[in-house]
Each structure stands twice: as C-alpha cells, then as structure tokens.
Amino acid sequence: MPTLDEFTAHWALVNTELGASGPMLLKVGPAAAPESVTLAACQALRAELAQAQGVVQTVLNHLEIKSSQVKLDKRMLLDDAQSFGRKVRAEYPGASPYVMALPELPSVSAGQEAFLNPLRDVRDVWEKVDGAGPAVVLPSGKDFGDFVAELTALEALWQALKSEEVSLRVAREKRNALQVRAEAVLGRYRPTVEALLAPENPLVTTIPRLRPLAGRTPDPVALTAVWDAAEGKARLTWTASKDEDLEGYQIRMSPTEEYDADAESILATLAPAAPREFLTTAGLPTAGDSASYKVYVIVGSGNEAGSPAVTVTRP
C-alpha cells in the first residue's frame, strides 16, 4: 500500500509535467493487445486492494474470536467431564459398568474429533446413569441437559471456525490476486516515464522503487512485549539499531499466537530518534485474545529485518 501511494503521487506530477501531451498511460499485458492503465485506474486498484486487505483483517479477527471461544469451551467441558467422572466413581464404586464405560479424557490441546469423541462418550454414559438412578448434578449445579447444551454449542462453534478458515483462504486469494495485478501495473511505470521525459528531468531521477536495491539486510533488534495492566494495552519496547543507514522502525502485528507474515498489518512507522516504546490494543480487543508483534528495522535502501516475534495475551 505505501508503494502504491508513492507511485500514484509521482504519477500525478508526471501528468502535470506532460500537460497537453498527457496524461501518461501504462501499457500492461500482452504486447499484441496491451491494456492502457490510467492514474485513476491505478488509484481505483489501490482502493480495491485496501478493501480486500480490510476483509482479510476482519475475517482474521472473527477467526481469532471463535478460536479463543473454542479454547474456553474445551476447558469448561473437560472440567465438567472430570467432575462427572468423580461423581460416578463415588456413587458406583468398584467394577461398575458405568465406571468401566467412562472414557479416557482428551488433552485440552486435542483436535476436533480427538476431543469431541470422548466427550460424546461422557454424554452417553451420563444419559445411562441418569436413566438408572438419581440424576447426576455436578457441584457447579450443572446437570445432563447443561452438559449436552455445552457439547452441542462447541460442535457448532467448531463448524463455524472451519467456515471462517475457508473464508480466510478465499479472502487472501482475492487480496493476493490484486497485489499481483498492482505489481504488474507498477512494473511498467519506470520504462514509461523514461520514454516520455528527458533523462535529466527530476521526475525521472525520482521515480519510486518497486523493490529495494540489492544489498545487505540490516541486523534485527530485540523486542520485548508485555501486557500493561495500568495502561490496558500491550507495551512494546526494543533495543536501538546501530545501523548507520537507519531510516526508521516499523511496528507490525499478526492477530495470531504464531506470527503469520501473510496476516500482518502495519501499526506504526517511527523515525530513528523516536522513543522506542509503543502502546497498543491491536489484535487484543477482549480478554483472552493473543496477538504477535515484530519491530522491523528499515534502512535507506528499503531493505528490512524483523525482530523475533513476541506474543502477548490479554488477561
């Protein structure tokens, strides 16, 4: 997005410079039948890409909310299943068929079917126990109906989570296709400007770069990130870059526990002398949410290096 903004701003100046001989058109596509792309069309592409990136971020947020709820519901169901097992063993000691039918409970980190199948077994045993004698009521006050409702809700939530994962893949593919389109358009910018204006023209010597120059990658900085209860935000601090060509720092966030570069968004771009501290709730809208952060060192050539990712969970 920042690259598109640089090019469209420069393009507007080129159109002004060309005057009556303009506006400049970029020929994109096969030589036999190229497409003529105007500045307005490129600006529309930029707006479309911004919208597509917003959709990706929205779906990611929905995915993270559902994922957090799945984790909470899994812990709740496991607690209830363990409590039910203790009640059954207390009421039916020895080699009772009900005790023998109790399943081995899964880990809270188990996947969908590996987790749900033993909990379904608990449901079936509970139904039989209730049919044979006094209904089991847990110390929390929950009964068989409560357990069935919780299990049904988790199954539905897991299905919704799978649907969000599909939506995310589709949203990313749409965004990526627009990025490929933008790269193809901007790839025609330099040769077109150089063909229309004299080599010494300032607009030729200041054409934005589509990609950084070949060169070294700067050393990354070390990032620390914690939840600041007093501020109600994540507090990020990092060490200073010693690079002589330092252009600034860029703070990026992935709304996931494991940093996903394909899902990252830019939170701020800071000058070299700016305070090396940043407060944010990005990726952490509610309690239990987790997000990962990186600080990128950017040098004059445009090359960059990201710090190791740090994850923060909101209490």
WORA-V682494 format. One line per field, one symbol per residue. burial: # if it has 9 or more other ideal C-beta (glycine too) atoms within 8 Angstrom, else .. A space follows every 10 residues. Layout:
BEGIN
burial->???
END
This chain:
BEGIN
burial->..######.# #####.##.. .#.#.###.. ...#..#.#. .##.##.### .##.###.## ########## ########.# #####.###. .#...#.##. ##..##.... ....##.### ###.###### .....#.#.. ..##.###.# #.###.##.# #..##.##.. ##.##..##. ######.##. .###.##... #.##..##.# .#.....#.# #.#.#.##.. ..######.. #.#..#.### ######..## ..###.#..# .#.....### ####...### #########. .######.## ####.
END
